[in-house]
Amino acid sequence: MLATLDAQTQAFRDDVLAGLAAAIPAIPARWLYDRAGSELFDAITKLPSYYPTRTETALLTSIMPEVAALIPTGTAVVEFGAGSATKTPILLDAIHPAAYVPVDISGDYLEDSAAQLSAGFPGLPVIPVTADFTRPFAFPALVADLPKLGFFPGSTIGNFVPRSATDLLRHFRELLGTGALLLIGMDRVKPVERLIAAYDDPDGVTARFNLNLIERINRELDGSIPPDAFRHEARWNDILSRIEMHLVATRDVAFSVAGQPFALHQGQSIHSENSHKYGRRGGRVLLLAGGWTPLAEWTDPAGDFAVILAEAQPNRSAP
């Protein structure tokens, strides 16, 4: 039996039990990111086949003078899903914010990356917040009344189906407040072969990242899922414009999680992640639906990736 659970483990358990019991088994992608998952994802971003990180990093570097000119003095940067914060120094160097608040669900990994970043920016208040950014959380008192810039790079918005992505953007608006800005990265649609290669690398790093979810469930939720009964699979879903990651059962398998029994037939899968790809207009419409008005948009020369700056403008009573 599980001991009394902290709030995060309780949420993890609830999502896993509900997801495994669903007609189409699925677990929210945020639970891929325990410490091991975060480290594996960091390794993925360095793979030759994984274009998003290096493309966005180069794009951010090139556009940052233009971005900085649009950011008010005294702004606090709030990064949602900060992880290793590899792109963050590009932004902090350019805008010299009043404070930096990285928010991530993986607490120990967040503390380590925040400490490293703080060492590189002496004098900058760096205040990590361990939280699920999809749910309400409180800002540190130091930044509560400062103007805010939300930073959401990496095309993480693509992990959410459009309905949930819209809800998340509205949640960001409520957290950051009217007048806040949001700098967000979005991956673009491109040839299927490139997309599949980015999410199913030949070295198997992405497979280990996906399969680590099983290890986490077993460790934290008293699971008995046999890892060798599953394989990683990346699929392109053209009608929904997204890459999907699945854990596919290689044989009939029965197991338990938190004392509850489950079974999957050979070929059934646990859907573990989406990565939606947006066209030029689709990304802007998504932001508008979430309460953010695009102010500027930049892309790399090949048009593989976009970075958009948007504002939470006051609500209008008429078009």
C-alpha positions in Angstrom: 0.0 0.0 0.0 1.1 3.5 -0.7 1.9 5.8 2.2 0.2 9.1 2.6 0.9 11.0 -0.7 2.1 14.5 -1.2 0.0 16.6 -3.6 2.2 16.0 -6.7 2.3 12.2 -6.2 -1.5 12.2 -5.6 -2.0 14.1 -8.9 0.4 11.6 -10.7 -1.5 8.6 -9.3 -4.9 10.1 -10.2 -3.8 10.8 -13.8 -2.2 7.4 -14.2 -5.2 5.5 -12.9 -7.7 7.5 -14.9 -5.5 7.2 -18.0 -5.0 3.5 -17.8 -8.7 2.9 -17.2 -9.7 5.0 -20.3 -11.0 3.4 -23.5 -7.9 4.6 -25.2 -5.1 4.5 -22.5 -3.2 7.7 -22.2 -1.1 9.5 -19.6 -0.4 13.3 -19.6 3.0 14.1 -21.0 4.0 16.1 -18.0 4.6 12.9 -16.0 7.5 12.0 -18.4 9.6 14.6 -16.5 10.9 13.2 -13.3 14.6 13.7 -12.8 15.6 10.8 -15.1 13.1 11.9 -17.7 14.3 15.5 -17.6 17.9 14.4 -18.0 17.0 12.1 -20.9 15.0 14.9 -22.6 18.1 17.2 -22.2 20.1 14.5 -24.0 17.4 14.3 -26.7 17.8 18.0 -27.4 21.4 17.4 -28.3 20.8 14.7 -30.9 21.5 15.4 -34.6 18.0 14.3 -35.5 16.2 16.6 -33.0 16.1 19.9 -34.8 13.7 21.9 -32.6 16.2 22.9 -29.8 19.1 24.0 -32.0 16.7 25.8 -34.5 14.9 27.7 -31.7 18.2 28.5 -30.0 19.7 30.0 -33.1 16.4 31.9 -33.8 16.3 33.3 -30.3 19.9 34.5 -30.5 19.3 36.3 -33.8 16.0 38.0 -32.8 16.8 38.9 -29.2 17.7 42.6 -29.9 14.2 43.1 -31.4 12.6 41.2 -28.6 14.5 43.2 -25.9 13.2 46.5 -27.5 9.6 45.4 -26.8 10.1 44.3 -23.2 9.5 47.0 -20.4 12.2 47.7 -17.9 11.8 46.0 -14.6 10.0 43.0 -16.0 10.1 39.6 -14.2 10.6 36.6 -16.4 8.5 33.5 -15.6 9.5 30.4 -17.4 6.9 27.6 -17.6 8.4 24.1 -17.7 12.0 25.5 -17.3 13.8 22.1 -17.1 17.5 22.7 -17.7 16.8 26.3 -18.8 19.3 26.1 -21.7 17.8 28.9 -23.8 17.0 31.1 -20.8 20.5 32.9 -20.7 19.9 34.2 -24.2 16.8 36.0 -22.9 18.2 37.2 -19.6 21.3 38.5 -21.2 19.3 40.7 -23.5 16.5 42.1 -21.3 18.2 42.3 -17.9 15.0 41.4 -16.0 14.2 42.3 -12.4 13.8 38.7 -11.4 13.7 35.2 -13.0 11.1 32.6 -11.8 11.6 29.1 -13.3 8.6 26.8 -12.8 8.9 23.1 -13.2 7.3 19.9 -11.9 10.7 18.1 -11.4 11.8 19.8 -8.2 15.3 18.5 -7.7 16.2 18.9 -11.3 14.8 22.5 -11.2 16.9 23.4 -8.1 20.1 22.2 -9.8 19.5 24.1 -13.0 18.3 27.2 -11.1 21.5 27.2 -9.0 23.7 26.9 -12.2 21.8 29.8 -13.8 22.0 31.9 -10.7 25.8 31.5 -10.7 26.0 32.9 -14.2 23.8 35.9 -13.3 25.1 37.3 -10.0 22.8 39.9 -8.7 19.7 38.5 -10.5 17.1 37.1 -8.1 16.4 33.5 -9.3 13.4 32.0 -7.4 12.6 28.5 -8.5 9.0 27.3 -8.0 8.3 23.6 -8.0 4.8 23.3 -9.4 2.6 21.8 -12.2 2.3 24.9 -14.3 -1.0 23.7 -15.7 -2.6 24.3 -12.3 -2.8 27.3 -10.1 0.3 28.3 -8.0 1.4 31.3 -6.2 4.2 33.7 -7.3 6.9 34.6 -4.9 6.2 37.8 -3.1 9.2 39.5 -4.7 7.7 39.4 -8.2 3.9 39.5 -7.4 3.5 43.1 -8.4 6.1 43.3 -11.1 5.3 43.4 -14.8 5.7 39.9 -16.2 7.0 38.1 -19.3 6.0 34.5 -19.6 8.6 32.4 -21.4 7.4 29.2 -22.9 10.0 27.9 -25.4 10.6 24.5 -26.9 7.2 24.2 -28.6 5.9 22.7 -25.3 2.5 24.1 -26.2 2.5 21.4 -28.9 2.2 18.7 -26.1 -1.4 19.9 -25.5 -4.4 19.1 -27.7 -5.8 22.4 -29.0 -8.6 22.5 -26.4 -6.2 22.0 -23.5 -3.7 24.4 -25.1 -6.3 27.1 -25.2 -7.2 26.4 -21.6 -3.5 26.6 -20.7 -2.9 29.9 -22.4 -6.0 31.3 -20.6 -4.5 30.0 -17.4 -1.2 31.7 -18.2 -3.1 34.9 -18.8 -4.8 34.7 -15.5 -1.5 34.0 -13.7 0.5 36.7 -15.4 -2.3 39.3 -15.5 -3.6 41.8 -18.1 -0.8 43.7 -19.7 1.7 40.8 -19.4 3.7 39.5 -22.3 4.3 35.9 -23.5 7.3 34.7 -25.6 6.4 31.3 -27.0 8.0 28.8 -29.4 5.9 26.8 -31.9 7.1 24.1 -34.2 6.0 24.2 -37.8 4.6 21.4 -40.0 7.3 19.8 -42.2 8.0 16.5 -44.0 7.0 13.4 -42.1 10.4 11.8 -42.4 12.0 14.6 -40.5 9.3 14.6 -37.8 9.5 10.9 -37.2 13.3 11.0 -37.1 13.2 13.7 -34.4 11.0 11.6 -32.1 12.5 8.1 -32.8 16.2 8.5 -33.0 18.5 5.6 -34.0 20.4 5.7 -30.7 17.2 4.9 -28.8 17.4 7.9 -26.4 13.8 8.9 -27.1 12.8 5.3 -26.5 14.5 5.4 -23.1 12.8 8.7 -22.3 9.4 7.2 -23.1 10.0 3.9 -21.3 11.2 5.8 -18.2 7.5 6.6 -17.6 7.0 2.9 -16.8 9.9 2.9 -14.4 8.5 6.0 -12.7 5.1 4.5 -12.3 6.6 1.3 -10.8 8.8 3.2 -8.4 6.4 5.9 -7.2 3.0 4.2 -7.5 3.7 0.6 -6.5 3.4 -0.5 -10.1 4.2 -3.9 -11.5 4.4 -3.0 -15.2 7.0 -5.2 -17.0 9.1 -2.7 -19.0 10.2 -5.4 -21.4 6.6 -5.8 -22.5 6.5 -2.4 -24.1 8.3 -0.7 -27.0 8.5 3.0 -28.0 6.7 4.1 -31.2 6.4 7.5 -32.8 3.5 8.1 -35.2 2.5 11.0 -37.4 -1.2 11.8 -37.2 -1.8 13.9 -40.3 -5.5 14.8 -39.7 -4.6 16.1 -36.2 -1.2 17.6 -37.3 0.8 16.0 -34.6 3.5 13.5 -33.7 2.3 11.0 -31.2 4.4 8.9 -28.8 3.1 5.5 -27.7 4.2 2.7 -25.4 3.1 -0.3 -27.4 2.5 -3.7 -25.7 4.6 -6.4 -27.4 2.5 -9.2 -25.8 -0.6 -9.6 -23.7 0.2 -8.1 -20.3 -1.5 -7.8 -16.9 -0.2 -5.5 -14.1 -1.3 -3.4 -11.2 -0.8 0.3 -10.2 -1.5 1.5 -6.7 -3.4 -1.7 -6.1 -5.6 -1.5 -9.1 -5.4 -4.2 -11.9 -5.0 -3.4 -15.6 -4.5 -5.5 -18.7 -3.5 -4.7 -22.3 -3.5 -6.9 -25.4 -0.6 -7.2 -27.7 -0.5 -4.2 -30.0 -2.5 -1.9 -27.6 -0.7 1.2 -26.5 -0.4 3.8 -23.8 -0.5 7.2 -25.5 2.2 9.2 -23.7 2.8 12.4 -25.6 1.6 14.6 -28.4 3.6 17.2 -30.3 1.3 19.3 -32.4 2.8 21.2 -35.4 1.3 24.5 -36.4 1.0 26.4 -39.6 1.7 30.1 -39.8 -1.8 31.3 -39.1 -2.8 28.4 -36.9 -0.4 29.4 -34.1 -1.7 32.9 -34.1 -5.3 31.8 -33.9 -4.5 29.5 -31.0 -2.9 32.4 -29.1 -6.0 34.6 -29.8 -8.3 31.9 -28.5 -6.2 31.7 -25.4 -6.5 35.5 -24.7 -3.1 36.6 -26.2 -2.8 39.1 -29.0 0.3 38.4 -31.2 2.5 41.5 -31.5 5.5 40.0 -33.5 6.5 36.7 -35.0 9.9 35.5 -36.2 10.9 32.3 -38.0 14.2 30.7 -39.0 15.3 31.0 -42.6 13.9 27.5 -43.5 10.6 28.2 -41.8 10.9 25.2 -39.5 10.2 27.0 -36.2 8.4 30.2 -35.0 8.8 32.4 -31.9 5.9 34.7 -31.2 5.6 37.6 -28.8 2.0 38.2 -27.6 0.3 40.4 -25.1 -2.6 39.9 -22.7 -4.5 43.0 -23.8 -7.6 44.2 -21.9 -10.7 42.3 -22.9 -12.9 44.1 -25.5 -16.6 44.2 -25.3 -16.9 44.3 -29.1 -14.9 43.2 -32.1 
